[in-house]
Amino acid sequence: MKLKFGKKTSARKVNRLKTKVRIRKKIEGTADRPRLSVYRSSKHIYAQVINDETGTTLVSTSTLKVAGVGSNCAVAKEVGEKIAQLAMSKEIKSVVFDRNGFVYHGRVKAVADGAREAGLIF
């Protein structure tokens, strides 16, 4: 997969996307074990469970759908718990975690911890 960037793309974004490509070479979501992808913006955090064989999103949620109060990490943990509940309702028990090029720290880690506590295996 080749990446193309404009002249004004920040070095921070370029580095994240390069890391994302390296990660995605190694992991793939299947019907038995789909991929739990996490995206972090400056205001919100999004999580979705994806079957890469068919290219379909099985379940998704974000801070826009979860009405949480507290710190960003606390709300991100609620997003992880919600995505795990939605996945369990579709009989998905095991997933592959895709941090999408972000550092496994803070809100990304909180989503993973919330999903693990709610019963997802990865």
ABEGO torsion letter per residue (X at the ends): XBBBBBAABBAAAAAAAAAAAAAAAABBBBAABBBBBBBBBAABBBBBBBBAAAGBBABBBBAAABBBBEBAAAAAAAAAAAAAAAAAAAGBABBBBBAGGBBBBEAAAAAAAAAAAAGBBX
